[in-house]
Amino acid sequence: MSIKFLSVFALFLQLSTAAQDQSLHVSPFTSTTTVATVPAIVELKAVVNNQKVQLNWKTEENQQVNLFEVEKSTDGKNFSMAALVFSTDKTDAEEYFFFEKNTGKKTVYRVKIISKDKQVYYSAPVTAG
């Protein structure tokens, strides 16, 4: 008998034994890994100062974040990327900033968070102008 066959047979026996024990649920298609904390943005602020729009945001789980995409929209529905902001190596809380020239038009901003495990999250939108 091959080692591969013995390994598959051993897995079958484990699953068969687990199926007989109603208190234990084992499935070869599930994972017992712990889900990481969502790298949520605590607060996104937009401030118009002189000729600039400044966005400030803070995240509590910075170690989970790979990068941020600052997105903007003039209608609040169709967003396009305005900037890429890479996360720092700092763990826990961290603050970030983005500046751009003020066009004088009402602009809606949001931050797209891309975590290290490739999950995507969005901040609540804010309006400037």
Secondary structure, 3 states (H helix, E strand, C coil): CCHHHHHHHHHHHHHHHHHHCCCCCCCCCCCCCCCCCCCCEEEEEEEEECCEEEEEEEECCHHHEEEEEEEEECCCCCCEEEEEEECCCCCCCEEEEEEEECCCCCEEEEEEEEECCCCEEECCCEEEC
